[in-house]
Amino acid sequence: MLKQTSSSLPTNSSHSHSLFAADSPQIQVIKIQTLTDFLFYFLYFNLIENYYCCRYGTIVRLTAEVVGKASLLSLESNERIALDNEIVKALICLLGNSNRRVWIAACNAVLDLSTASFARQRLLKFSALYRLLFEFLQVHKSSTMVSLYTGENGSITSLRIAFKEDAIPAVHFDATINLVNACNIEQLDKIPRRLSECFFVFLKELWLKVRYQMLCSNIIRSTKERQFCVSNITINNLAESTFRLALNAKSLTKLSGHQMVKRCIFGSSEATFENFMLNYWEVSPLLIKRIPNTLIEENDLFSSFSQSINFNESFHSFLSSTIQSLISCPPIASDELDILSFLKEGRNRLGCPLIYDQDIRVLRTEKHSRSEVHFFPGCLDICSIKTPYFIYGDDFSKCEEACKEGYTIAMRGMEFRFESVAAISDGFASLFGQPSVGANMYLTPPNSQGLARHYDDHCVFVVQIFGSKQWKVFSQPCVQLPRLYNPRAIVNVEVESSKNEYRQFSLMEGDILYIPRGFLHEACTDNGELSEPAGYSLHLTLGVEVEPPFE
């Protein structure tokens, strides 16, 4: 045990000083000439903190605060502090201190120090994130109340998360999220599995609360209105951390694998898939009929998705329980190899509500003009000038009304929104040797047509999940298949396509229709001469992009 005498203190030859008197708890004057001198004493107090915490916790706290403020003076001072191994380790040791005020001061100091990327990497090197995760999970409560605090620029993604009445979760949460978002793939992999999984679960629970507050527009304008401690973490910060820890999750999806896709769609015979590739792939459409009620079988490829949505009850419950729970998903290029690079470029768009024309479209095709009409016509004008139109609040009830009026709800990026669809997409991508396969979903009301007649620059597998739909696939209009992302469009589609013959397909639940790229097609829920009345239709389209390097 250290003796409380001046002789036990470290000394510096440049000047003399006395900190403690052996017979008195009074603090004497310290002669400090440089910032380094002060930080030197911070180290010393940290070493004896367990012994003197009751008497000198204030000094430890104030010193931690000075360390934080000093790191904000300039990049040079920040780097000098971060380069000192002992200072960084001492600061990390104070995280989770039994003295509440010391704990908060240490968290704030870590936040101040981590304003520079170099310092963040130094903190990660000395396991600051592990300590933050461990201590945070010791004190957080799943019942923690949160709200949203308006940001400076009024943007939805800049809304900050506020915690009810307790400052420790707020400042500790800030420091933890900052370091999680500074990790590279290697550093994420090194986070102890138990800590990563527990914090990931907490983030998902927190997101549900944040999402609910956002949908309800429950936003506080002043912390005086209610007893909330506002963190510096915004909605997009939270979304990014959740995304990053998802990369490190042990098992988010049960991968279907290309063998299961091949077996469930083309049958168990190898010759069947070979026959498809030789005679239909990019040559001709193909309808693959399924056994009735196959979607309820456990071993079916799409049963997990069909059972996870409440479409059987009514389309109203489907819209409220499914669409309202979704957020925006920025498009990711199929050849994107560095997912963290994508996050860096698009982090300001993460976590926001659905964006019209990017994530969702509400449209129908007029029977007489054969042209598409959007239920939110002003949205396209807004989106054309690079200003996103967010779908939330009253817009969800408007979507229900639109569906009653014959409009189709089209959703893209389903492989990023449902684990079961992600597994299916991965299996398709593996089977066809492509980097990724996108999945879109279409909910169409009775006697209606969503998209107008068009062709795609990628091959499509249409999977009928519920209801039925009638498809027309026209013969190939030209020998040259369209290139991926080629802006070239077919001129006067209606006139040209009217000269071509078409094949008609009636898709029932469980059926799959393959449409090669470049083939004009359209679909509607009008049963025509069928005796059964038309109903709602829900289908997925799986788009297989044929990238030039992978041909």
N, C-alpha and C positions, 0 to 999 in steps of 0.2 A: 504494500500500500504506500502511496506517495505521501511524503511528509509535507505538511503545510508550511514550508519555509522558503525563503527567497533563494537559498542555496540549491534547492531542488529544481529551480527553473532553468530552462536553457538560457544561454547567454550569447551575446553578440559583441565582438571585440570593438565595434565602432562606437558603442555607447553602453553605459551601465543603466540598470533599471531594477525596480523592485515591484513585484505584483502583489504578493501576499505578506502580511505580517503574521508571525507565528502565533501570536497571542490575540489576534484581532481579525474579525471577518471583514474589516474595512478594506476597500480596494485602494491601493496607492496609485500615484501618477506613473504612467508609462511614457517614456520618451520614444516616440516613433518618428522616424525620419523618412521612411519610404513605405509604399504600399506593401512591398514584400515583407517588411517588418510586421505589419499588422496581420497579414495572412499567416505569418509564422506563429503568431500567438493563437490564431484560430486553430491551428493544428494542435497546439499544446493543450488548449482548453478541451478540444475534442477527446484527446487521450485521457484526460482526467475527468471527463464529463460525468461518467457514472458515479464518481466519488463526490464531486462537487455540484451535481445538478441542482440539488435543493437550494444551495447558497449562491451559485454562480450561473444558473441557467440563463439569467438575463444577459450576461456577458456572451455566452455561447450564441444566444439568439441574435443579439446585436451584431456580433461578428459575422454570422452567416448572412445577415442582411447587407453588411458592408461588402462581403464577397460578391453578392448578387449585383449590387449597385456598381461595384468596380468593374464587373464584367460587361457592363453596359456603356462604360466610358468611351471605348473605342474598340475596333477590331484587334488592335495591338494588345491592349490590356486583357481582352477576352482570351486571346491566344496565349498570353503569358500565364494566366491563371489555369487554363485548360492543359497546358504543357506540364504543370507541376503535378506529378503523380500523387503526392501526399495530400495536396489540397483537394483534388478530385475525390480520392478515396475517403478523406475525412468528411467531406460534404455528403457523400453517399451514406456514410455510417449514421448520419443524423436523421435520415429518412425513417419515419416510423418511431421517432423518439417518444418516450413516455410523457415528456413535457409537450403539451399541445402547441404552445407558442413556438417552441424550438422546431417542432415538426413542420409547422406552416412556414416558418422562416427558411428552413432547409429546402422545402418544395419550391418556394419562390426563388431561392438562389439557383436551384437547378434550372428553373424556367428561364431566369435571366441569362444564365451561362449558355443555355441551349439555343439562344437567338442566333448563334453562328453555327454553320454546318460543321466546321472543324471541331468545335466544342461538343456538339452532339455526338460525333463519332468517338470522341474521347470518353464521354460518359457511357456510351455503349460498350466501349472496350473494357471498362472497369465494372461492368455488370450493374449499372444504375437501373436499367430497365427491369432486371430480375428483382431487384430490391423493391422497386416501386410496385411491381405487380404483386409481389408477395404481401407487402404491407397493405396495399389497397384492398386485396381480397380478404384481409383479416378484419377490416372495419366496415366495408360497404354492406348495405342492407338492400335486399331485393325490393323492399317496400319503399325505397327512397322516392320521394315525390320530386318531379321535375317539371319545369315549364320552359318556355322559350322567351328570350329577351331580344328585342329588336336591335338589328345591327345598324351601323352608321350609314350604310348606303341603301338600306331598305330592301336589299335582295333577300330572297327566301333562304338561299344557302348560307347567308351571312348571319342568320339568326343564331344566337348563342344559347347554350344550354345552361339553365339555372337550377341549382339544387336547393331543396327546402331546408333552410335554417342552419345548415352545417357547412362551415368553410373548409374543413379538411377534405371531404370528398371532392369539392370543386377544385381546389388548388392541386391536390394530389392527382386528380383525374387529368388536369391540364398537363402536368409533367409527364404522366404515363402516355397519354395520347401523342404528345409531341415526339417522344422517343420511338414509339411504335411506328409512326409515320416517317421516321428517319432511317428505319432499317432497310437493308437490302435483303435479297432472297437468302443469302447465307446467314445473315444475322437473325432473320425470322426463323430459320430452321434450327438455330441454336437455342431458342427460347425453350426452357424446360416444358415438356409436353403438358404436364398438369397445369402449370401456370397459364400457358397459352389457351388451353381448352376452357378453363374456368373463366378467364377474362373474356374470351370469345362469347361464351354463354351470357355473361353479364352485358356485353355490348348489344347482343341481339335483344335481350329483355329491355335494355334502355332504349333501343331504337323503336320498339313497339310503342313505348310511352311518348317518345319524341314525335313519332309519326302521328299518333293520335292528337297530340297538342297542335301539330301543324295543320291537320285536317280540320280541327275545330277552331282554328285561328285563335287559340288561347295563348296570346302573346302579351307579356307584361312590358309596359313602357318605362316603368321606374321601379327600382328595387324597394322603394318606400311603399309601393302599393301593397306588396305582400312580402313576407319574410323569406326572401330567396337570396342565395349567394350565387352570383353570376360567374360562370367560368369563362375562359377565353376560347373554349372549344365551340366551333360552329357545326352546323348540320353536316356540311361536306367533310369536315375533319373526322367526325364520327363515322361517316360512311366509308371514308378511306381506311380508317383503322380496322373496321369490320371486314372490308375487302382484303386487307393485308393478312389478317389473322385467318381468314378463310383459306388463304393459300397454304397455311401451315396446319390446317385442320386435319385431323387423322383420317376421317372418312365422311366427307360431305355427301357424296353420292355413291350409290352402288352401281358401278360401271356395268353397262349391259355387255359391252364387248361386241366385236364384229361377228363372232360366231352366233351369238344369240339373235342379233339382227338378221343375219342370213337365215337362221332356222325359222324364226317367227314370220318372216315376210316371204321368203322364197322357198321354204320347205327345207327338210333335212338333207335332201339330195344335193350333192355338189353340182350335178349336171343341171339342176334347175337354175341356179345362179349363173352358171356358165352360159346357159341358153339365153338368159336375160341380157347378159353383157354382149353376146354375139349378135342377137337379133333385135333387141329393143333399145339398148343404151344409145341415146342421141340419134335414134333412127325412127322410132315409132312409139306412140303412147301404149300403155298396158294397164288393164284393170286387174287387180289381184283381189279376188273375192275371199271373204272370210266366213268362217262358220258363225251362225247367229249366236249372240250373247257371248262371243269369245272375249269381249273386253272385260268381263267380270272374272275371268280365270286368272289365278295368281301368277301363272307362268307367261301370261301374255305381255308383250312388250309395252303396251300402252295402258294396261289396267291400273297401274299405280297413279298415273296422271288423271285418268277418268274418275277414279275413286276419290281423289284429293279435292275435287271441285264439287260444288253443290248444285250442279246443273239439273239434276233430276227433280229437285223441288220446284224451282221456277227460275226464269232468267233474271228476275228481280234480285233474288238472293244470290245468284251467281255474280251479278254486277257488283252488289254491295260487299260481298265477302271476298271476291277475287280482285276485281279491278281497283277497288279503293285501297287495297293493301300494297299495291305496287308503286314503285318509284321509277324515276327516269333511268334509262340505261344507255349511256353514250355508245354509239356504234364503235366496235372494235374491228380493225382490219383483220381478215382471216390469216394474213401472214405476219401478224404482230408477234414477235418472238420475245420481246422484253415487256412483260405486263406492267412492271413498275414504271417503265418509261411512259406507258400509256396513262398510268395514274398521275404521273407528274404533269403531263400535258392537260389532262382533263379533270384534275382534282376540284376545280372551282365549280364544276357542273355535277359533282356527285351528291347524291342524297336529296335532290330536288324532286318535286312532284312530276308526274308524267308530262312530257312535252308533246304538244300536238304536232303531227306530221313527222315526228321522230319516233315516238313510242306508241302513239295511238292515233287512229283516224276514224272518223264517224262519217260514212258516206253511203251513197246509193247511186245506181245507174237508172236514169229516166228511161222509161220504155219507148217513148216516141223519139227523143233526140239521141238516145244511146250514149249520152254523155254523163260523166260523174258529177254529182252534186254533193257538196260538203254541208253538214249540219251546222258547223261553225265556220261560215265563209270568211269572217274577218280574221280567223286564225292564220290562214295561208298568207294573207297580206302582211301580217305581223312577222311570221316566220321568214318571209322573203327578205326582210331587212335585218336578219340575223338577231332578232329579239324573240326569245322563246315565249310561247304562250303556254302557261302551266294549266293543267287540268286538275282541279281539286275543288273542295267545297261544294257549291251549288252545281258545278259542272257535272257531277256524278248523277244527280237527279235528272239533269238535262239529257245525259246519255241514255237513261232509261226511257225518257219520253221519245228520244230520237229512234230508239229501237222499236217502239210501238208504232212509229210512223214509217217504218220500212227501211231504216238506216242500218247498215252493217257496222259492227264494232270490230275494227281491225287492230290487232296488237302485234308488235314486232319484238324480237329479242326474248322469246319465251325460254330459250335455253339458258338465259341468265336469271330467270325468275322462278323456275320450278326445278328442283333437284331431279325429279323423274325425267323431265324433258332434257335436262343437261346430259343425263346418262344415255338417253336415246340418241341425242346429237353426237355424242362422243363415239357411240357404236357405229353410226352411219359414216362419220368421218374416217374411222379406222377401216371400215369395209371398203370404201371407195378411194382410200389413199389420199385424202385431202386434209388440210390443217384444221378445218372446222366446218360445221354444218349449222346453218341458222334455222330457227324455227319461229314461224308466225302463227297466230291464232285468229280465227274469224268466227264471229257470232252473227248469224244472219236470221232475221225474222221471217215469218211465212210469206210466200208470194212476193219475193223481193230478190233483187240482184245487187251485190255490193260493187266490186270492181268492174269497170267496163272491159270490153274485149281488149286483150293485151297479150304480149309475149314477155318472157323472162330471159335474162342473159345467163341463167343458171338452170340446171335440171331440178325438177320439183317432184316430191312425193307428197301427195295429198292424202291425209289420214282422216277418215270420217269418225269423229268421236261420238257425237250424238245426232239424232235426227237423220235426215237424208238430203241429198242435193243432186241437181241435174247439171251435168257438164257437157259442153261442146268443145271439142278439140279439133281445130282445123288442120288441114294438111300443110306441110312445110311450105312457106311462101317463097323461099329461095334456097339455093344449094348451100350458100355460105352461112354457117351458124354464127349468131352474134357473139362478139367477144365480151368478156367480162368487163363491166363498167364502161363499155363503149357507148358514147353519147348518141351514136347513130340510131335513128328511129325509123320505123316503117311509115312512109308517107301515105296518107289517105287509107288508113287501116280498114275502114268500113267498106270502101269500094273494092280494095284488093282482096279482102277476105271473102267478100260475097262471091267471088269467082271461084273460090276453092271449095272443095268438098270438106265435110266435117264428119266426125264420129261423135255419137252421143253416148254418154255413160251415166248410169244412175247409181250413185254411191249410197249404200246403206251403212249402218253402224258397223265398224270394223273393216270396211273395205278400204283399199289403198289404190290410188291412181297415180301412175308415173307419167309425167309430161316432160318431154325433152326440151331443152332450151331452144328458143326460136319458134316454137309452135304457138300460134295464136289460140287463146282459150277464153272461155267465160263460163260462169256458173250462176244458178239461181235456185230458189227453193220452191218454184212453181212445179207441182207434181204433174201438171198437164192432164192427161187422161186417166191417171191412176185414181183408183177408188178412194184411197185413204186421203184425208185432208192434209194439206201442207202444214208443217210445224216448224219450230225453230231448228236451226242447224248449227252445229259447232264442229269445226275441223281445224286440224293443224297442217301446215305446209312445211316440209323440211327441204330447204334449198341446198343443193350440192353444187358449190361453186367449182368450176373447172379452171383452176389457175394455170396459166401458161407453163410455169416450171413443173407442174405436177401432171401434165397431160400424159 
